[in-house]
Amino acid sequence: MPVGQAGARRVSSGSRAKQLAGILTTPARHSRLHVHLGDAVDLSADVSTATAQAYQAVVSAWRTAASRLGEPAALAA
């Protein structure tokens, strides 16, 4: 499932506990944040094709998240 987020440079990193804490506290730290969960993608068995499919799905999810915040980069695409 592709995930796109806009409005914050980084939502979380580190251990699982630190990532969960980052996700839960993000709204307090970043007032303009939008996370978009894209539709599940059925990837090809071919690695090169699957990589391209996954990349496109993540880009699409990011564009959706960014457009909800009115980000110029998403609106220009």
ZAGU-555466 format. One record per atom (N, C-alpha, C): x, z, y; residue in three letters; atom name. Coordinates in steps of 0.02 Angstrom, whole numbers. Each point is the difference from the previous one (the first is absolute). Layout:
REM residues N
c1:c3:c2:res:atom
X:Z:Y:ALA:CA $
...
***
This chain:
REM residues 77
c1:c3:c2:res:atom
43:0:-58:MET:N $
-43:0:58:MET:CA $
45:0:62:MET:C $
-6:-51:41:PRO:N $
42:-2:60:PRO:CA $
-24:50:54:PRO:C $
48:29:34:VAL:N $
-15:48:53:VAL:CA $
36:-23:63:VAL:C $
-38:-4:55:GLY:N $
30:-16:64:GLY:CA $
-15:56:48:GLY:C $
49:20:40:GLN:N $
-11:53:49:GLN:CA $
29:-23:66:GLN:C $
-34:19:53:ALA:N $
21:-18:68:ALA:CA $
-11:60:46:ALA:C $
41:5:51:GLY:N $
-8:53:49:GLY:CA $
50:55:-6:GLY:C $
41:-2:-52:ALA:N $
52:51:-9:ALA:CA $
59:-35:-32:ALA:C $
59:20:18:ARG:N $
60:-32:-29:ARG:CA $
6:16:-74:ARG:C $
-14:62:-18:ARG:N $
6:20:-70:ARG:CA $
-51:55:-12:ARG:C $
-38:-7:-51:VAL:N $
-49:52:-17:VAL:CA $
33:54:-41:VAL:C $
38:-20:-51:SER:N $
32:51:-42:SER:CA $
61:-28:-35:SER:C $
41:45:-24:SER:N $
59:-17:-39:SER:CA $
23:62:-36:SER:C $
46:-7:-47:GLY:N $
27:58:-35:GLY:CA $
-35:13:-65:GLY:C $
1:62:-21:SER:N $
-30:20:-63:SER:CA $
-76:-8:1:SER:C $
-30:5:-57:ARG:N $
-74:-6:-3:ARG:CA $
-34:52:44:ARG:C $
25:62:-3:ALA:N $
-30:53:41:ALA:CA $
7:-16:74:ALA:C $
58:-25:21:LYS:N $
10:-18:70:LYS:CA $
-43:-59:20:LYS:C $
-8:-49:-45:GLN:N $
-43:-58:15:GLN:CA $
-72:22:9:GLN:C $
-24:43:-44:LEU:N $
-69:25:5:LEU:CA $
-10:39:64:LEU:C $
48:42:17:ALA:N $
-5:38:63:ALA:CA $
0:-47:60:ALA:C $
41:-53:-3:GLY:N $
2:-49:55:GLY:CA $
-66:-35:8:GLY:C $
-31:-20:-55:ILE:N $
-65:-34:3:ILE:CA $
-54:46:28:ILE:C $
1:63:-22:LEU:N $
-52:47:23:LEU:CA $
8:19:73:LEU:C $
61:1:25:THR:N $
11:21:70:THR:CA $
6:-59:48:THR:C $
-1:-61:-24:THR:N $
7:-58:43:THR:CA $
-52:-3:56:THR:C $
-64:12:-13:PRO:N $
-49:-4:55:PRO:CA $
17:46:59:PRO:C $
30:57:-14:ALA:N $
18:45:54:ALA:CA $
62:-24:38:ALA:C $
45:-35:-35:ARG:N $
62:-23:31:ARG:CA $
-7:-69:33:ARG:C $
-45:-41:-25:HIS:N $
-9:-68:24:HIS:CA $
-74:-13:12:HIS:C $
-20:2:62:SER:N $
-71:-7:15:SER:CA $
-26:-71:-12:SER:C $
44:-49:6:ARG:N $
-20:-70:-11:ARG:CA $
30:-25:-65:ARG:C $
-33:13:-54:LEU:N $
24:-20:-66:LEU:CA $
-58:-31:-38:LEU:C $
13:-57:-32:HIS:N $
-51:-29:-43:HIS:CA $
34:-21:-65:HIS:C $
-29:20:-55:VAL:N $
25:-19:-66:VAL:CA $
-54:-42:-32:VAL:C $
21:-57:-26:HIS:N $
-48:-45:-33:HIS:CA $
21:-8:-73:HIS:C $
-47:13:-46:LEU:N $
11:-12:-71:LEU:CA $
-30:-67:-16:LEU:C $
41:-47:-20:GLY:N $
-24:-67:-18:GLY:CA $
-29:-1:-69:GLY:C $
-30:-57:-17:ASP:N $
-27:-9:-66:ASP:CA $
56:-1:-52:ASP:C $
-16:22:-60:ALA:N $
49:-2:-54:ALA:CA $
19:-73:-13:ALA:C $
63:-9:-17:VAL:N $
27:-67:-11:VAL:CA $
20:-7:-73:VAL:C $
-22:-54:-32:ASP:N $
19:-15:-69:ASP:CA $
62:-45:5:ASP:C $
58:29:-12:LEU:N $
63:-36:9:LEU:CA $
15:-45:-59:LEU:C $
33:-55:15:SER:N $
22:-48:-50:SER:CA $
53:30:-46:SER:C $
8:-28:-58:ALA:N $
52:24:-46:ALA:CA $
69:-23:23:ALA:C $
3:-54:38:ASP:N $
63:-25:27:ASP:CA $
22:45:57:ASP:C $
62:25:-4:VAL:N $
24:49:49:VAL:CA $
2:-28:70:VAL:C $
24:-61:8:SER:N $
3:-30:68:SER:CA $
-69:-8:30:SER:C $
-47:-24:-39:THR:N $
-68:-8:24:THR:CA $
-32:67:15:THR:C $
10:49:-45:ALA:N $
-28:66:10:ALA:CA $
28:32:64:ALA:C $
64:-9:13:THR:N $
31:27:61:THR:CA $
-33:-30:62:THR:C $
-9:-66:-1:ALA:N $
-32:-34:57:ALA:CA $
-72:24:9:ALA:C $
-36:9:-55:GLN:N $
-70:24:3:GLN:CA $
-2:70:29:GLN:C $
43:44:-23:ALA:N $
2:69:24:ALA:CA $
18:2:74:ALA:C $
50:-39:19:TYR:N $
21:-2:70:TYR:CA $
-59:-22:45:TYR:C $
-34:-53:-20:GLN:N $
-55:-26:40:GLN:CA $
-57:51:4:GLN:C $
-12:37:-54:ALA:N $
-54:50:0:ALA:CA $
17:57:48:ALA:C $
64:22:2:VAL:N $
20:54:44:VAL:CA $
-2:-24:73:VAL:C $
22:-61:13:VAL:N $
-3:-28:68:VAL:CA $
-72:-2:24:VAL:C $
-44:-23:-44:SER:N $
-71:-3:18:SER:CA $
-29:69:15:SER:C $
19:50:-41:ALA:N $
-24:69:12:ALA:CA $
27:26:66:ALA:C $
64:-14:15:TRP:N $
29:22:63:TRP:CA $
-35:-34:59:TRP:C $
-12:-65:-5:ARG:N $
-34:-35:55:ARG:CA $
-69:29:13:ARG:C $
-35:18:-52:THR:N $
-66:31:8:THR:CA $
6:67:35:THR:C $
47:42:-22:ALA:N $
10:65:31:ALA:CA $
20:-8:73:ALA:C $
47:-44:13:ALA:N $
25:-10:68:ALA:CA $
-54:-29:46:ALA:C $
-41:-45:-26:SER:N $
-52:-30:41:SER:CA $
-53:52:20:SER:C $
-12:50:-43:ARG:N $
-48:53:16:ARG:CA $
24:42:60:ARG:C $
66:0:11:LEU:N $
28:38:57:LEU:CA $
14:-46:59:LEU:C $
-14:-65:-7:GLY:N $
12:-46:54:GLY:CA $
73:-16:10:GLY:C $
40:6:-52:GLU:N $
72:-15:4:GLU:CA $
10:-74:15:GLU:C $
39:-17:50:PRO:N $
11:-70:19:PRO:CA $
28:-43:-57:PRO:C $
44:28:-41:ALA:N $
31:-39:-55:ALA:CA $
-53:-23:-50:ALA:C $
-50:41:-13:ALA:N $
-52:-18:-48:ALA:CA $
-49:-49:32:ALA:C $
-12:8:64:LEU:N $
-48:-44:34:LEU:CA $
28:-70:9:LEU:C $
66:-6:5:ALA:N $
32:-65:11:ALA:CA $
1:-42:-64:ALA:C $
-5:32:-58:ALA:N $
5:-37:-63:ALA:CA $
-63:-36:-19:ALA:C $
***
